[in-house]
Amino acid sequence: MPTDFSSDALICGAGAAGLTLALDLARRGVSFRLIEKLDDPFRGSRGKGIQTRTQEVFEDLGVLDRVVAVGGSYPKQREYRDDGGFADAAVVESEPATPAEPYHLPLMAPQFLTERVMRERLAELGHEPEFGAELVGFEQDADGVTARLATRSGEETVRARWMVGTDGGRSFVRHALGIGFPGKTLGVRAIVADVALSGLARDVWHRFGEGDMKRQISACPLAGTDLFQIQGPVPLDGEIDLSPAGLTAMLADRTGRRDIVVQAVSWASAFTMNARLADRYRAGRVFLAGDAAHIHPPTGGQGLNTSVQDAYNLGWKLAAVLSGAPETLLDSYEEERRPVAQAMLGLSTGLLDAMKRGEMRRGRELRQLDIGYPESSLASEKPARTRGVLAGDRAPDAPIRGAAGQGRRLFDLFRGPHWTLIVFDGDRRLVSPRAGLHIHAIGPKSELIDEGGHFQDAYAPQTGDWFLVRPDGYIGAIVATSEIASLDAYLAGVGLGFKDSADA
């Protein structure tokens, strides 16, 4: 096998998962190629809901404000009754933002707008996807992956240390690896279409025939556009007319109204719903992420979000191993993310069953804030804790004040590709400085002051407790000062072993 590497990573698929991974690697200075077999960017709205946890990820990656600006909030749902009346209700249960959970906006951004913002951010970091570049074969050995690409200029052979398949539910990478994709077909076929139409106001999400799988149809105004997204179940067999005339006829048949007219179709798809989970997320030097690893019904808006968080989990680990961390660190990717997808499949399938009955309600579990990795090999507590946050939990935000008087947030400390270590009312100099680790002290006489008590409310610290926050915003370790030696061992295991000041 050739030994010259053209990049550290080859990312196959430039959807939300591939773009997230590319953004994370780009800000870490990791060399990569991001290829996409389509000739142009995806132009549909399939994944339009940006859940709260993904909003936090987007803040860290520097795209949240832009995504909010091109999108908007979810309107209320208007469910029409057969007698002509209707009732309006919130799409998601409303909860106010808190110091620990600053984002509770039910954010809508059509997938093509979200991905456009991500590509623009990637360009600022000096990279761009290669459209019209398809993976057609690959081999791997102990040192890397040799891949064959069909590009606009002909076939090309490239060599990368690692490869990641973010190439969707029909993943070529997964098929080539022979990784099983067990699950089931859910007996529901549906359409989704982005259309220009007249006859419906844009201030609500219109829903007709709830609970009736033969008559159900909805039209949701797509934030940031002049379009509506039409969704509805269709027969399992037969051709579906997705033209303007065909969709107008479907709307008339299911709503009993002749005033709703589709003028143009921007994008449309008919698909059969499945729930499937890859047997493995890794085979040697190749990984699966996003829909390549899991597919499920769109109920609950979990797909794009779970895909983004897959890539966010994998990115820092790949970069760490490329910088000298033990390769075993990469085993924690499947260990942590596959159970999340398994639970998500159950949630989405349960919501589909509720939708069939006209009883679907979206609660806190969809926000993904409670997802964590308490059973992970990367979660360490010394001594074990019984209150406050635990190792493996999402690290909460909190407003704090700098010693110089300015207000700050914990998320300000976390933002970026580094690890963050916080000691409460202790001596930050007990841990030696090193590259990739930002060390802070919070306390009455420290650099940061918990003026409102929000840090103490969220973290329940004891004097001298140390909280180690991973690059993806989860708590890796919580140790008392008396156990500080275990913290040094933990840092060495993730590639942050001690370096003297000349190397730091």
C-alpha positions in Angstrom: 0.0 0.0 0.0 1.2 3.6 -0.6 2.4 5.4 2.4 1.9 9.0 1.3 -1.2 10.5 2.8 -3.1 13.3 0.9 -5.1 14.0 4.1 -5.7 12.9 7.6 -9.4 12.2 7.0 -11.7 11.5 4.0 -15.3 12.5 4.8 -17.8 10.9 2.3 -21.0 12.9 2.3 -21.5 16.7 2.7 -24.9 16.7 4.5 -25.3 18.0 8.0 -23.1 15.2 9.6 -20.3 15.6 7.1 -20.3 19.4 7.4 -20.3 19.2 11.2 -17.3 16.9 11.2 -15.6 19.1 8.6 -16.1 22.2 10.7 -14.8 20.6 13.8 -11.7 19.2 12.1 -11.1 22.5 10.3 -10.9 24.5 13.5 -8.5 22.0 14.9 -6.1 22.3 11.9 -6.7 18.7 10.8 -6.3 18.1 7.0 -9.3 16.5 5.3 -11.3 16.2 2.1 -15.1 16.4 2.2 -16.6 14.8 -0.9 -20.2 14.6 -2.1 -21.5 12.5 -5.0 -24.3 15.0 -5.8 -23.5 17.6 -8.3 -25.0 20.4 -6.2 -26.0 20.9 -2.6 -29.2 19.2 -1.3 -32.1 21.7 -1.8 -34.9 20.1 0.3 -36.2 20.9 3.8 -36.3 17.3 5.1 -34.6 18.1 8.5 -36.1 21.5 9.5 -36.2 21.3 13.3 -33.0 22.3 15.2 -33.3 20.9 18.7 -32.0 22.7 21.8 -28.8 20.6 22.2 -27.9 21.1 18.6 -28.3 24.8 19.0 -25.6 24.6 21.7 -23.4 22.6 19.3 -24.0 25.3 16.6 -23.0 28.0 19.1 -19.7 26.3 19.7 -19.1 25.9 16.0 -19.9 29.6 15.3 -23.0 29.2 13.2 -26.0 29.5 15.7 -26.8 33.1 15.2 -26.6 32.8 11.5 -28.9 29.7 11.5 -31.5 31.6 13.6 -31.2 34.6 11.3 -32.0 32.5 8.2 -34.7 30.5 9.9 -37.2 31.3 12.6 -39.4 29.9 15.3 -42.1 27.2 14.9 -45.7 28.6 14.4 -48.5 27.1 16.3 -50.3 24.0 14.9 -53.8 24.5 13.7 -55.8 21.2 13.7 -58.9 21.4 11.5 -62.0 19.4 12.5 -64.4 17.8 10.1 -67.1 20.3 11.2 -64.9 23.2 9.8 -63.7 24.4 13.2 -60.1 24.2 14.4 -57.9 24.4 17.5 -54.5 26.0 17.8 -51.8 24.5 20.0 -48.0 24.8 20.4 -45.9 22.4 18.4 -43.7 21.8 21.5 -44.3 22.1 25.2 -43.0 25.6 26.2 -40.3 25.9 28.8 -38.5 29.1 29.7 -34.8 29.4 29.2 -32.7 29.1 32.4 -29.2 29.9 33.3 -28.2 26.3 32.9 -30.2 25.8 29.7 -30.0 29.1 27.7 -31.8 27.9 24.6 -35.4 26.9 24.5 -36.4 28.4 21.2 -38.2 25.8 19.0 -36.0 26.7 16.0 -37.0 25.9 12.5 -34.5 26.2 9.7 -35.0 24.2 6.4 -32.1 21.8 5.9 -30.9 23.5 2.7 -30.6 26.8 4.6 -28.8 25.2 7.6 -26.3 23.4 5.4 -25.7 26.6 3.4 -24.8 28.5 6.6 -22.5 25.6 7.5 -20.8 25.7 4.1 -20.2 29.4 4.4 -18.6 28.9 7.8 -16.5 26.2 6.4 -15.3 28.5 3.6 -14.2 31.0 6.3 -12.0 28.2 7.7 -10.5 27.6 4.3 -12.4 24.5 3.1 -15.3 23.6 0.9 -17.1 20.4 -0.1 -16.2 18.8 -3.4 -19.4 18.2 -5.3 -19.6 15.6 -8.0 -17.0 13.4 -6.3 -18.2 9.9 -5.5 -16.5 7.2 -3.5 -16.5 4.1 -5.7 -14.2 1.8 -3.8 -11.7 1.6 -1.0 -9.2 -0.7 0.8 -7.8 -0.2 4.3 -4.6 -1.4 6.0 -3.0 -0.9 9.4 -2.0 2.7 8.6 -4.8 4.1 6.5 -7.4 3.9 3.8 -6.8 4.0 0.0 -10.0 5.3 -1.7 -11.0 5.5 -5.4 -13.1 8.5 -6.3 -15.0 9.2 -9.5 -14.8 13.0 -10.0 -15.8 15.5 -12.6 -12.2 15.3 -14.0 -12.0 11.5 -13.9 -11.1 8.7 -11.5 -8.7 9.5 -8.7 -7.0 7.5 -6.0 -6.4 9.1 -2.6 -4.9 8.0 0.6 -6.1 9.1 4.1 -5.4 8.0 7.6 -9.1 7.7 8.5 -12.4 7.7 6.6 -15.9 8.6 7.7 -19.1 7.6 5.9 -21.6 10.3 6.3 -23.3 9.2 3.1 -26.9 8.7 4.1 -29.3 5.8 4.7 -28.2 3.9 1.6 -24.5 4.4 2.6 -22.0 3.0 0.1 -19.4 2.9 2.9 -21.6 0.8 5.1 -22.5 -1.6 2.3 -18.8 -1.9 1.3 -17.8 -2.7 4.9 -20.5 -5.4 5.1 -21.9 -3.9 8.3 -25.4 -5.1 9.0 -28.3 -2.6 9.2 -31.0 -4.5 11.0 -34.4 -3.0 11.8 -37.8 -3.0 10.3 -40.0 -1.3 7.7 -42.7 0.5 9.6 -45.6 0.1 7.2 -45.9 3.8 6.4 -45.1 5.6 3.2 -45.2 9.4 3.1 -44.5 12.4 1.0 -42.6 15.5 1.8 -42.6 18.5 -0.6 -41.4 22.1 -0.6 -44.0 24.1 -2.5 -45.2 27.5 -3.3 -49.0 27.6 -2.7 -51.9 30.0 -2.2 -55.0 29.7 0.0 -53.3 29.2 3.4 -52.0 31.8 5.9 -48.3 31.6 6.9 -48.9 32.2 10.7 -49.8 28.6 11.6 -48.9 25.0 10.7 -52.0 23.7 9.0 -53.0 20.0 9.9 -55.9 18.2 8.4 -57.3 14.7 9.1 -55.3 14.0 12.2 -55.5 10.4 13.3 -56.7 9.2 9.8 -53.8 7.8 7.8 -55.8 8.0 4.6 -56.8 11.6 4.9 -54.0 13.1 7.0 -52.0 16.0 5.4 -50.2 19.1 6.7 -48.8 22.3 5.3 -46.1 24.0 7.4 -44.8 27.5 6.4 -41.0 27.1 6.1 -39.2 29.8 8.0 -36.8 31.9 6.0 -38.6 31.1 2.7 -41.8 31.8 0.9 -42.5 28.0 0.7 -44.6 25.5 2.6 -43.6 22.0 3.4 -46.4 19.5 2.7 -46.3 16.2 4.5 -48.7 13.3 4.5 -49.0 9.5 4.4 -49.6 7.9 1.0 -50.4 4.3 -0.2 -47.6 1.9 0.2 -47.7 1.0 -3.5 -48.1 2.9 -6.8 -46.8 6.1 -8.3 -47.4 9.4 -6.5 -48.0 12.5 -8.6 -45.7 15.1 -7.0 -46.4 17.7 -9.7 -48.2 21.0 -8.7 -51.4 19.6 -10.2 -51.0 16.3 -8.4 -50.3 17.9 -5.0 -53.2 20.4 -5.5 -55.5 17.4 -6.1 -54.3 15.6 -3.1 -54.8 18.6 -0.9 -58.3 19.1 -2.3 -59.2 15.5 -1.7 -58.0 15.4 1.9 -59.1 18.9 3.0 -62.3 19.3 1.1 -61.1 22.7 0.0 -60.6 23.9 -3.6 -58.9 27.2 -2.7 -55.5 25.6 -1.8 -53.5 25.7 -5.0 -49.9 24.6 -5.4 -48.2 26.8 -8.0 -44.7 25.3 -8.0 -42.7 22.4 -6.5 -39.2 23.2 -5.3 -38.4 19.7 -4.1 -40.4 16.6 -3.4 -39.9 13.0 -2.2 -41.9 9.9 -1.5 -40.3 7.6 1.0 -41.0 4.5 3.1 -40.4 4.8 6.8 -37.8 2.5 8.4 -36.1 2.2 11.7 -32.7 0.7 11.4 -29.4 0.8 13.3 -26.0 -0.3 12.1 -24.4 -3.2 13.9 -21.2 -1.3 14.3 -20.1 2.3 13.9 -16.4 1.4 13.2 -14.5 -1.1 11.1 -10.8 -0.6 11.4 -10.0 2.9 10.2 -13.5 3.6 8.8 -16.4 5.1 10.8 -20.1 5.6 10.1 -22.0 8.7 11.3 -25.5 10.2 10.8 -28.0 8.4 8.6 -25.3 6.0 7.4 -25.5 4.6 11.0 -29.2 5.0 11.8 -32.5 5.8 10.0 -35.9 6.3 11.6 -39.2 8.0 11.0 -39.1 11.8 10.9 -41.5 12.2 13.8 -40.0 14.3 16.5 -37.4 15.9 14.4 -34.5 13.9 15.7 -32.6 12.9 12.5 -30.5 15.9 11.5 -29.9 16.6 15.2 -28.6 13.1 16.1 -26.4 13.2 13.0 -24.9 16.5 13.9 -24.1 15.2 17.4 -22.6 12.0 16.1 -20.1 14.0 14.1 -19.5 16.4 17.1 -18.6 13.4 19.2 -16.3 11.9 16.7 -14.4 15.0 15.6 -12.4 15.8 18.7 -11.6 12.1 19.2 -10.1 11.8 15.7 -8.1 15.0 16.1 -6.8 13.8 19.5 -5.6 10.5 18.1 -4.0 12.2 15.2 -2.1 14.4 17.8 -0.9 11.4 19.7 -3.7 10.2 22.0 -4.2 6.5 22.4 -6.1 5.0 19.5 -8.4 3.3 22.0 -10.0 6.7 22.5 -11.9 6.1 19.2 -13.6 3.1 20.6 -15.7 5.4 22.8 -17.4 6.9 19.7 -19.6 3.8 19.1 -19.7 3.1 22.9 -21.3 6.5 23.4 -23.3 7.3 20.3 -24.9 3.9 19.3 -27.0 3.7 22.5 -28.2 7.3 21.8 -29.4 6.3 18.3 -31.0 3.1 19.7 -33.1 5.2 22.1 -33.9 7.8 19.4 -35.2 5.0 17.2 -37.6 4.0 20.0 -38.7 7.5 20.6 -39.3 8.3 16.9 -41.2 5.1 16.4 -43.4 5.7 19.4 -44.2 9.2 18.1 -45.1 7.7 14.8 -47.6 5.4 16.5 -49.0 8.5 18.4 -49.3 10.4 15.1 -51.3 7.6 13.6 -53.8 8.1 16.5 -53.7 11.9 16.2 -52.1 12.1 19.7 -48.5 13.2 19.0 -47.1 15.7 21.5 -43.6 16.8 21.6 -42.0 17.1 25.1 -38.7 17.7 26.7 -37.2 14.4 25.6 -37.0 15.8 22.0 -34.7 18.6 23.0 -31.8 16.2 23.6 -30.5 18.1 26.6 -30.7 15.0 28.8 -28.6 12.9 26.6 -25.4 11.9 28.3 -22.7 9.3 28.6 -22.8 8.2 32.3 -21.8 4.6 31.4 -18.9 5.7 29.1 -15.4 4.6 29.7 -14.6 8.3 29.6 -16.7 9.2 32.6 -14.8 9.3 35.9 -15.7 10.5 39.4 -13.4 10.3 42.4 -15.1 10.1 44.8 -18.5 9.0 43.4 -21.2 11.8 43.6 -24.8 11.7 44.6 -25.9 15.2 43.8 -25.5 17.9 41.1 -24.1 17.0 37.7 -22.4 13.7 37.2 -19.5 12.6 35.0 -21.0 11.9 31.5 -23.7 14.6 31.8 -24.0 17.6 29.6 -22.1 20.5 31.2 -24.6 23.2 32.1 -24.2 26.8 31.3 -24.1 29.5 34.0 -23.7 33.3 34.1 -20.5 34.3 36.0 -18.5 37.4 36.5 -14.8 37.9 35.7 -12.6 39.4 38.4 -12.2 42.5 36.2 -16.0 43.1 36.5 -17.4 41.9 33.1 -20.2 39.3 32.8 -19.4 36.0 31.2 -20.9 32.5 30.7 -19.5 29.1 31.2 -20.3 28.4 27.5 -17.8 31.2 26.8 -15.1 29.2 28.5 -16.1 26.0 26.8 -16.3 27.5 23.2 -13.5 26.2 21.0 -11.7 22.9 20.4 -10.0 22.7 23.8 -10.8 20.9 27.1 -11.8 23.1 30.0 -10.9 22.4 33.6 -12.6 24.3 36.4 -11.7 24.2 40.1 -14.2 25.5 42.6 -12.7 27.6 45.4 -9.3 25.9 44.9 -5.8 26.5 43.6 -5.7 26.2 39.8 -1.9 25.9 39.9 -2.2 22.3 41.2 -2.7 21.2 37.6 0.2 22.0 35.3 -0.6 24.0 32.2 -0.5 22.2 28.8 -1.6 22.7 25.3 -5.3 22.0 24.6 -6.4 22.5 28.2 -7.9 25.8 29.6 -7.8 25.9 33.4 -10.0 28.3 35.4 -10.8 28.8 39.1 -14.2 29.9 40.3 -14.5 31.3 43.8 -14.8 34.5 45.9 -11.1 35.3 45.4 -10.6 33.7 42.0 -10.4 34.9 38.4 -14.1 34.0 38.0 -16.9 34.8 40.6 -20.2 32.9 40.9 -22.0 36.1 41.8 -25.5 34.8 41.3 -24.8 31.3 42.7 -25.8 29.7 39.3 -22.6 27.6 39.1 -23.3 26.2 42.5 -26.9 25.5 41.6 -26.0 23.6 38.5 -22.8 21.8 39.6 -23.3 21.4 43.4 -19.5 21.7 44.0 -17.6 21.1 47.2 -14.6 23.2 48.0 -11.7 21.9 45.9 -13.8 20.0 43.4 -12.4 19.9 39.8 -14.7 19.6 36.8 -13.2 18.5 33.5 -15.3 19.4 30.5 -14.7 17.7 27.2 -14.4 19.5 23.9 -18.0 18.4 23.0 -19.5 20.0 26.2 -19.9 16.9 28.3 -18.3 16.3 31.7 -15.4 13.9 31.5 -14.3 13.8 35.1 -15.1 15.2 38.5 -12.4 14.8 41.1 -11.7 16.2 44.6 -8.4 17.8 45.2 -7.4 14.8 47.3 -7.7 12.7 44.1 -5.8 15.1 41.8 -3.4 12.4 40.7 -6.2 10.5 39.0 -6.9 13.7 37.0 -3.4 13.7 35.6 -3.8 10.0 34.6 -7.1 10.8 32.9 -5.6 13.7 30.9 -2.8 11.5 29.7 -5.3 9.0 28.5 -7.0 11.5 26.2 -3.8 12.9 24.8 -3.3 15.8 27.3 -0.3 14.4 29.1 1.9 16.8 30.9 4.3 18.9 28.8 6.7 21.3 30.3 6.3 25.1 29.7 8.7 25.0 26.7 6.4 22.6 24.9 3.0 24.0 26.0 
